[in-house]
């Protein structure tokens, strides 16, 4: 399997061949705020010490460190990053520094004009959330807040302007309607659809193997995941046959508060940071990489994402080739 065929543009065979502690930073994600305007029942928020809003000077400092290390792709996250007061200034800074991909993970509840302005400023990757294919299911997944029509329209319109993926989280609440939900999202014409079970649910979404082939062929990431479900492989988890090394940590960074973490999943699952962001963060990550065994880390074993596992295995394959 070629990493280039999975559908995640940050993953490639070439990246796997050249990964090191001094290569360009390929993907970095920054948590700008813990605030959100929705109350999704599966969202557990951030640990207390990571809560709050990042100051503009500190966010610029972090981005500056990344840019100095050849930042290729950046993602703004939260909470809900669209309510962060300095978001537009950070986007401009990344655009002016020639960052290739500037992404935002958003619940999609802002006005279309707001999101179109973000496109004009430099955002060229939207990850919007929609966890149901009808208003009643969607409302349950947002904590009773009716956002279905607005988010649907934003997905449909933004898909004409730029790269849009739709993130769909499934739990016991909405999994029985998973096929209908994915079919509805497909009708909005996004570039791709990313399905995942909530960490608390953590089940392979095997019902999606009945999705029509034409839908799967339109969405590489969705097809990759469904093919995994056909093999009874969950989105999350490391097997004994997988490498015990996390090569991603070398050129992939997640920051929340004043700390950098092995990855965004590790941070969200309550894992300890590697260290505080500073000039020496690349060396700290390399030191962590050398001593860390993912098979002995409960967070990694249970929660590492399929694409990350496949990437790490591919690097190992190249190294041993």
LINDA-V935423 format. One record per residue. N is the residue number from 1. RES is the residue in one letter. D_LAST is the distance of its C-alpha to the last C-alpha in Angstrom with 2 decimals. Layout:
N&RES&D_LAST  N&RES&D_LAST
//
This chain:
1&X&15.22  2&X&15.13  3&X&16.36  4&X&18.76  5&X&20.57  6&X&21.57  7&X&24.37  8&X&23.95  9&X&24.02  10&X&22.62  11&X&19.25  12&X&16.86  13&X&13.31  14&X&14.30  15&X&15.53  16&X&12.42  17&X&10.54  18&X&13.59  19&X&14.92  20&X&16.82  21&X&20.34  22&X&21.65  23&X&20.35  24&X&23.04  25&X&24.19  26&X&23.11  27&X&25.43  28&X&28.39  29&X&31.14  30&X&34.57  31&X&37.26  32&X&40.51  33&X&43.01  34&X&43.44  35&X&46.43  36&X&46.39  37&X&49.15  38&X&47.99  39&X&48.05  40&X&45.17  41&X&45.58  42&X&41.89  43&X&41.40  44&X&41.69  45&X&41.73  46&X&40.50  47&X&41.21  48&X&44.54  49&X&43.19  50&X&41.13  51&X&44.03  52&X&46.05  53&X&45.60  54&X&43.47  55&X&45.69  56&X&45.20  57&X&44.75  58&X&42.06  59&X&40.17  60&X&40.40  61&X&39.19  62&X&36.05  63&X&35.34  64&X&36.05  65&X&33.46  66&X&30.85  67&X&32.01  68&X&31.82  69&X&28.12  70&X&27.45  71&X&28.20  72&X&27.04  73&X&28.21  74&X&30.93  75&X&32.63  76&X&36.15  77&X&36.87  78&X&39.53  79&X&41.79  80&X&42.87  81&X&41.90  82&X&44.41  83&X&47.24  84&X&45.91  85&X&48.60  86&X&46.41  87&X&43.67  88&X&44.80  89&X&44.80  90&X&41.20  91&X&40.14  92&X&42.02  93&X&40.38  94&X&36.85  95&X&37.94  96&X&39.58  97&X&36.41  98&X&34.43  99&X&32.22  100&X&30.68  101&X&30.99  102&X&33.85  103&X&34.00  104&X&36.54  105&X&36.56  106&X&40.19  107&X&42.42  108&X&43.93  109&X&47.52  110&X&48.51  111&X&50.51  112&X&48.91  113&X&50.44  114&X&48.67  115&X&45.25  116&X&46.08  117&X&46.93  118&X&43.51  119&X&42.02  120&X&44.32  121&X&43.23  122&X&39.51  123&X&38.11  124&X&35.85  125&X&34.31  126&X&36.58  127&X&35.54  128&X&38.82  129&X&39.66  130&X&41.64  131&X&41.61  132&X&44.17  133&X&45.35  134&X&49.00  135&X&51.19  136&X&52.06  137&X&48.51  138&X&47.35  139&X&50.29  140&X&49.34  141&X&45.84  142&X&47.26  143&X&49.84  144&X&52.71  145&X&52.37  146&X&52.77  147&X&50.13  148&X&49.13  149&X&50.97  150&X&50.09  151&X&46.37  152&X&46.30  153&X&48.05  154&X&45.82  155&X&42.67  156&X&44.32  157&X&45.61  158&X&42.65  159&X&40.37  160&X&42.36  161&X&41.68  162&X&38.05  163&X&34.87  164&X&35.99  165&X&34.24  166&X&36.31  167&X&35.31  168&X&36.88  169&X&37.14  170&X&38.37  171&X&40.36  172&X&42.97  173&X&45.35  174&X&43.79  175&X&41.14  176&X&43.69  177&X&44.12  178&X&40.41  179&X&40.43  180&X&43.62  181&X&42.31  182&X&39.11  183&X&41.23  184&X&43.59  185&X&40.95  186&X&39.50  187&X&43.02  188&X&42.90  189&X&40.16  190&X&37.53  191&X&34.15  192&X&32.44  193&X&33.32  194&X&31.51  195&X&32.75  196&X&32.31  197&X&34.34  198&X&36.09  199&X&34.68  200&X&37.86  201&X&37.54  202&X&33.77  203&X&33.83  204&X&31.76  205&X&33.95  206&X&34.06  207&X&37.27  208&X&35.40  209&X&33.79  210&X&37.19  211&X&36.83  212&X&37.49  213&X&34.61  214&X&36.17  215&X&35.90  216&X&32.25  217&X&31.47  218&X&33.19  219&X&31.11  220&X&27.27  221&X&27.00  222&X&29.74  223&X&28.15  224&X&24.82  225&X&26.88  226&X&29.13  227&X&26.33  228&X&25.15  229&X&28.79  230&X&28.96  231&X&26.31  232&X&28.49  233&X&25.95  234&X&27.75  235&X&27.07  236&X&26.90  237&X&25.17  238&X&22.06  239&X&21.37  240&X&20.47  241&X&17.24  242&X&16.15  243&X&14.53  244&X&17.38  245&X&16.46  246&X&18.05  247&X&16.08  248&X&18.83  249&X&21.36  250&X&20.16  251&X&21.38  252&X&23.45  253&X&26.90  254&X&29.86  255&X&33.28  256&X&36.46  257&X&39.55  258&X&38.64  259&X&35.33  260&X&31.65  261&X&29.75  262&X&26.10  263&X&26.65  264&X&29.70  265&X&29.50  266&X&29.42  267&X&32.50  268&X&34.33  269&X&33.81  270&X&35.56  271&X&32.72  272&X&33.36  273&X&32.44  274&X&30.08  275&X&32.94  276&X&35.56  277&X&34.61  278&X&35.10  279&X&33.77  280&X&31.34  281&X&29.67  282&X&26.19  283&X&26.21  284&X&27.61  285&X&24.81  286&X&22.16  287&X&24.19  288&X&24.35  289&X&20.60  290&X&20.04  291&X&22.72  292&X&22.63  293&X&21.52  294&X&21.89  295&X&22.56  296&X&25.60  297&X&26.90  298&X&29.27  299&X&29.15  300&X&25.38  301&X&25.45  302&X&28.31  303&X&27.93  304&X&24.40  305&X&24.28  306&X&22.16  307&X&20.72  308&X&19.79  309&X&18.15  310&X&16.12  311&X&15.17  312&X&14.15  313&X&12.07  314&X&10.32  315&X&9.75  316&X&8.41  317&X&5.97  318&X&4.94  319&X&5.52  320&X&3.80  321&X&0.00
//
